[in-house]
Amino acid sequence: MKIAALPPEQLWCCPSGQVYRDKQGARSIRDENIDRCKQLAMNRSQLPLQQRIDEVKQWLCERIYASRRPCEFNPRVITLGEVDELDVEYRLWWSQQGLMNSGYVFRDAADGGDLTEDSNRRLPLTVAVWRGGTRRLKDHWAWIQDTCHSGRAVLVLNVSGCGPHEPYPIYGKPVHSYFGVMHKLADDLIWLGDSLAALRTYDVLCCMEVISHFNEWQQEETQFYTVEQEGLYVQLAAVIDRRINTIMAVNPLTCITDLIKARQLEEDGVMSIVWPGILQVLDLPELNNRDFREQLVEKEVERHE
């Protein structure tokens, strides 16, 4: 006997099948989240400034360092030659046990020679952080060339799961789409009390240590160049490491609450900036407030390594 499915309308519990539309006063998850964001903002604003600052530092350190397994960086340098009048090197290092970060270093080929032997000839460095890392060089090639020709070296950073460290697709879905492999791995991290955003913020901090290890650039002149939401990692790493004091941000994420209020999110990379619990202590408008930020970075943060 063939079993026929019931018409959808027979399963509806309201006239149109949409409770939010048919029931006066119905609320969505988004409505609840917006109210929660308002409550958290009010809670933060009622705390004394110094208490808020202490809580931000403690909270970030706990999330950034708690799940890491530090190890020797063991950095490697691979010379790749010259491209469009730029010398290119590939550099890679362990950010922690079992996880590798890397990047391409570019400099104007006209500089020539080994700049590490003469400290007066060392170039200032700009570290670039954007979606896709070295797999998106073509999209940013004009900026790389202009920066190198201006007398700086450029390190395009591959944080965990980025560039050549990107995992293989699963489920037949693109890597960064909803329910793709990066979405799945980011969910796993959250279940473990971690997050992809915290992991990649840790990677930025490791990058600063690797830069010191190589000791071939003008350390005090190191800058960061970030594009869109991936700049979040650098913004939060700057709270921990005072050496990150110059960030040139292009179309940065300016407010986490605005993402929660949005009716629709961009699908690609959405899980890369999900950091559970962060609004309990901080939203980006507060971090970008000059007075708040100056006091936040006034004293050295204790490293939890």
Buried (B, 14 or more C-beta within 10 A) or exposed (E): EEEEEEEEEEEEEEEEEEEEEEEEEEEEEEEEEBEEBEEBBEEBEEEEEEEBBBBBBBBBBEBBBEBBEBEEBEBEEEEEEEBEEBBBBBBBBBBBEEBBBBBBBBBBBEBEEEBEEEEEEBBBBBBBBBBBBBBBBEEBBEBBBEBBEEEBBBBBBBBBBBBEBBEEBBEEBBBBBEEBBBBBBBBEBBEEEBBBBBBBBBBBBBBBBBBEEBEBBBBEEBBBBBBBBBBBBBBBBBBBBEBBEEBBBEEBBBBBBEBBEEEEEEEBBBBBBBBBEBBEBBBBBBBBEEEBBEBBBEEEBEEBE
